[in-house]
Amino acid sequence: MGKKILIKPPKKEEINNLYWKKELSQNEIAKIYNVARYTVQRWMWAYNIPRRPDGFTTKRMRKEMGLRRRGMRNSPGTEFKQKINISKKKLEQLYLKEKLSMKKIGRNYSLYRNSIKSRLKKYNIPIRSTREEYEKLRLKNLKDYMNQPEIKKLYCERAKKNFNNPESRKKSLKALMKRPTRPEQRFIDITKKYNLPYKYVGDGEFILGGKCPDFLNCNGEKKVVEIFGRVFHDPEKAFKKIPYHQTKKGTIEHYEKYGFKCLVIWEDEFKNKKQILDRLGGFK
């Protein structure tokens, strides 16, 4: 890592003068001091300099915007731009068969992404989900990377070495979860308030067959409690496909192999504390 350079912030009057009197944007101020825009934003927060309201524009800004947009629309004062026609057959070929994005198609025709989107709607061509596109691209890149012989060999060796090593599992879990999540902290508060025999072990203290439960019964009974979020463990509400071993049923079956009973509590159930206490009372 390179050496971190600390930049001394300018005086409040200088930033206030540039932002309010000279009406410069945060990006323009950042260029003057050779820093990132977020740095200027932090200076303004520290000095309590208020931001301009949304939609605020000056004469200079409007002029620059007009110059950038010159020739993009057929209106008086701009250069004439001939209307570009793309047939439905061509759009279906590019978007559905070749799987090009709206942005890439727009670049080929010197059009914006929204222009391509409006044409797709006009022709009743089904629009792909951006989340779905991103997930497919991510999985493809990951698959190509993992299929390299050297990477595949190295990954398999490390996985075999670390899977049954409790210390390495504990370190990886601690790195991912340095403290209990908010739902887990709520359950900790409930156990303390009602003196329930459950201890937090979600930091890697107790590992069973490669899985680390959130809570373990401390009265000698073979019971564990898992706090699940819908996005990561519920197949009906998740953004992507969830492996079976991460679902409620798969988790319960995993602990049953080792003679442990598992109670899964969803994070949205914490709205009703009585319901959680009733479930814990019936957990035998």
N, C-alpha and C positions, 0 to 999 in steps of 0.2 A: 504494500500500500504506500502511496505517496504521502509526503508530509502535508498535514492540514494547515492551510493558511487562514489565519483569522483576520477579517477585514474590519477596521474600526469604522463604525457607522458615522455618517456626517451629522451635522447639527440638525435639530428639529426644524429651524427656520429655513434651512436650505431645501429640505424635502417638501415642506409646506409650500414654499415659493414655487418650486418646480411643478408640483402637483396641482395646486389651486390657482396660482396667479398666471403661470405660463401654460397651464392646462395640458401638461405632458402626461402620457399614460405611464403605468408602472413599468411596462417593457422598455419605453424610451428612457426612463430614469435609470433602469438597470443597465442599459448600454452606456450611459454616461459614466457610471461608477464601475463598469466592467464586472457586474455581479449577476446572479440569477434573479428573475422576477420575484420569486418567493422570498428572497432576501430583502427586497424593497418592501414587500408586504409585511414581513416581520418587523422591520423598522417602523412602519406606520402603526402597527399594533402597539409596539413599545411606547411610541410617542403619543398614542391616542389621537392620531390624525384620522378624521372620518373619511370614508370613501364616497366618491360621487355616486348619485343614484343610478340604478340600472337604466340603460338606454340613453345616458348622457352623451351628447356629441357636441363638439365645437365646430366652428366654421372651417377650421383647418382640417379636422378629421373628416368632415363631409366632403371636402374638396379632394382629399387623398382617396377616399372611398370611391368617389365618382371617377377619378382617373383610373383606378384599378378595374372598375366595372365598364369602362368605355369600350364600346363595341360588343358587349355581351347581350344587349337587348335592342330590339328595333324600336327606338323611341327618338324624338327630336333631340339633337345635341350629341348623339352617339353615332358611331359608324354603323353602317347597315351590315347586318349579319344574316346570311341566307338561312332559312329554316332547314334543319336537317331531318330528313325522313328515314326512319328505320322500319322495315317491314316486320310484320309479326313472325313470319317464317325465320327471318334472320335473327331476331331476338330469341326465339325458341332454340335456335341452333347454338347461339353463344351462351345463353343463360342456363338452359336445361340440359343440353347434350354435352357442351364443352365445359360446363360448370364454372364459367367465369363470373367474377363478382360484378356488381353494378358499377363499382368504382373503376374496374379495369375496362369494362365496356364503354363507360363514359370517356375514359382517356383516349380510346381508339377513335371516338367521334368528336372529341373536344367538347364534351358535355359534362355537366355536374351529375353526381350520383342520383340526386333527386329527380333529375330530368329522365333518367333511365327508369327510375322507380315509377314515375307517373305513366310512362309508356307501358310498363308491365301491367299496371292496374287497368289501363285503357284496353289492352288486348286480353284481359282476364288470364294472364299467365301467373300461376301460383308463385308467390315470393317465398324464398327459403328463409328460415330463421337465422339471424346473425349468430345466436348462441350455438345453433346446430353447426353452422359453417366453422365457427371457431373451434368447436370440440372436434370436428372431423380433421381439421388442419393440425390441431395439437396432437391428436392420436396418431396421425400419419407421420408427423415429424418424430414423435417419440418412438414409433415402431421402426422407422428407418434407422434411427440412432441405435436402438437396442439390437437390431439385426446385424450390426457390424460384428464380425467374428471376435475381434479383440475385446470390444466392449461387453459382448455376451459372455465370454469366458471370464473376464474380470468380475463382472457382476455376479455370476454364479458362484465363483470362489468366495467372494465377500459374503454373499448371502448364506452359504453353507457354514462359514466360519462364525458369523454373528448370530445366526438364528437361535442356537442352543446356548449361547453365552449370556447368562443373566446380567452381567455387568454392562455389556454393550447394549443390551435391550433397555436397561435402566437409563443409561446415558442418553440414548436416542429419544426415549419418552420424556425425559426431563428437558431436553432441548426443545421438543415440540410443545410441552406444556409446563411452563415454569411455575404456574400457580393454578389453583382450581378455577374452572370457568364459573360464570355467574350462576347457572342452574346448580352446579355442584356446591357452590358456596351456600346457596339457599338450603340444600339438603343438609349440609354441615350444621347450619343454624338450627334446623329442625331437630337433628339428632342431639344437639347440645341442650336445646330447650326442653325436650321431652325425655332426655336421658336414654336414648336408643342405642343399642349395642352395635353400632357400625362405625368403622374407622376409614378415613380417606386414604386410599392406597393408589390413586390414579397417577401419582408421580413416578411410578415404576417400582414401588416398594414390594409389590406382590405380583408375580407373573405366573400365569397358568397356561401352559401349552402355547406360548407365544402371544397370549392375550393378557392385557392388564386391565382388570376390572376397576371401576371407580371407587367402590366401597366394599369392605370385607367385614363379615360378622366377627366380633371380637369376644364372643362368648363360647367359642369352640365349635359352633355349628357351621356346617359347610354351606354357607349362603353368601352370595354376592349381589350387589345392586349396581345396575348400569343406568346412567342418565343419558338419554338419547335425544338428539335434535332431529327434527323432521327432515331437514335438508340433507343430512348426511346418512340417515338410516332408514327413512321411510321411502320405499320405491315409488309410491304414488305422488309424493310431493318433492322428490329430489330433481335436480337439474340434469343429472346424468344417471346412467345405469349403475346401480349399487350392487357390489358382489354379495352373494348369498350369505357369506360368513359375517357380513356387517349388518345384516337385517336382524330384526328382533328374534325371529324363529331360529336363524342360523347361530346367533349368539347364545341363545338358551341351550341349543343342542351341543354346542362346543363345551360349555361348562358341565353339562350332564355326563359327558365322556369321562370327566375326572371326578364324578360323584358330587358335584356342587349344584345347588339350586340357584337359579338366577331370576331376579325381579327387574324388569325393565320399566323405568319411569320416563315418560316423555316430558320435555321441558315445558310444554304448554299446559301440563297438568298442575304446575305450581300455582296456577291461579286459584285452585281449590285445595287448600292445605288439608282440610278434613278428608278429602278423597285419598290423599297420599297416606295419611295416618291409618285409614281404613285398610288400604292395600298392604301396608306394612304389618298391620295386626293380623291379616289373613294370610300372610306369607309364611307358610309352614312346610 
